[in-house]
Amino acid sequence: NRIAQDDTGTTIMIGDGITQTVLNEDVDAPRNVRFFNNIVHAEGSGSATFAMAEHTGYTLDHNVLSGLEGSPENPGGTDEDPQLCAPGSATGLREGIEGYRLERSSPARKLGAPVGVHHRDYLGDTVNPVHPHAGALQKMGC
């Protein structure tokens, strides 16, 4: 489901009727993992959860966690619908990926934590280092 690279963000879509655990860690040993600038969206009867032991060292921030059950703390993030252009409408690989662009009114717009310079998204578009969008794609519009 991952369609991003580096720390530019990921977009994960959980479709109708699918049950998915997004992060699963049952060991209390600290892992020092940061999950940030992502979009995780479940729609219809789909459901997504995070199953993490109490002291795993995972931190979440600046994510769009929409339609999830019992989302963990997510400072700087939101649980609003990310307003993806046309998820699941693929007629080919590039068209399928572009369906996950953000609508211009998306709450994921400029929601991301700073990532530094010289980052590109999955399709090669430049990532704003100070105000990136959450998710895998930075170019907006349907």
N, C-alpha and C positions, 0 to 999 in steps of 0.2 A: 504493500500500500504506500510505501514511501516514494515520493516523487520530488525530492529535493536533495541538496548536497550541502556540505559544510554546516555552518550555523545560520544559514539563511532562512531556515524554517522548513517545515514539512506540512503537507496537507493530507489528512487521513479522513476518508469518507466511509462511514459505516451505513450500508444500505438497508432498506426495509427488510425486516425479518432476520437480520444478521445479529448475532451476539458476539461481541469481541472484547477481550481484555486488552487495553492499550499498553499499559505497563504492568508487569507482574514481577514482584520481588519479594520473596518470603524469607530472606536471610537478614538478620539484624545487623550484620557487619556493614559499616559505612562504605558506600560506593562512590560518593562525591560525583554524582551525575546531575547535570543541569538540563532540563527539558524546557526550552523557551522558543518563542516566536513561531509556534506551530498552530495549525488549525486541526481540531478533531471534531467532526460533526457527525452525529447519528440522526437519521431521519426515519419517519414512519414508525414501524414497530421495531426498528433496529435499536440495539442498546450497546452501550460501551461503558466499561468501568476501569478503574485504576485499583489494582490489588497490591498494596505495598505494606510491608512490615513497618512498624513505627519508627525505627531508627536506621533506615537504609541509607540516609545521606542524599536522597533524591530531592531536588528542589524544582519547583515549577514556577515560571513567571512569564508574563506577557504572551499568554496563549489565548486562543479562542477555543473554549471547551463547551460545545453546544450540543444539547440533547443527551447529555451524559447523566448517569446515575451516580450520585455521591462524589462529585469531583473534588479533588484535593485543593488545598489552598493554592491560589494562583495570582499573586500580587501583580498589578498592572494589566491583568487580563480581563476577559469578559466571558459570559455564558450566552451571549446573543447569537442568533443565526448569522453565520459569516457572509451570507448573500453571495454565494458562488454563482457565476454566470450560467453554466449549463452542465452541472456534474452528471456523469454517466451518459452523455450524449455522443460518445465517440463514433465517428465513421472511419477513423484512422488514428494513428498514434498521436500526431501533432494536434489534431482537432480534439482528441480526447483530453489531452493535457490542457489545452487552451480553455476547455470548459470549466476548469478550476480557477480561472481568473476571478478576481473580485469585482463585484459591481461597484460603481463609484461611491455609493452610499454605505458601503460595507463598514461595520464596526472594527474590522481587522486593519483598516486603512491607518497607517502610521502608528499602529499599536505596538509594534515590536520593540524590543530592547536594542540599543546600539550594538552594532557588530564590527565596527572598524571599516577601513577602506579596502577597496579592491575585491569585493565579493560580487558574485554573479548568481542569479537564480538558476533554476533547472533549464530554462530556455536560453540562458546567456544574457539576460537583461541585467543591467547594473542595479545593485542594491544600494539604496540610500543608507549611508553608514550611521547616521544619527537617528533617522525616523523610518526604519524599514516597515513594510507591511508584514503582518503575521502571515504565515503560509509559504507555499513553495514558489509562488509566482508574484513578481513585483509589478509588472505592467498591468494596469487596470483597464476595465471596460469590456463590455460584451459585444 
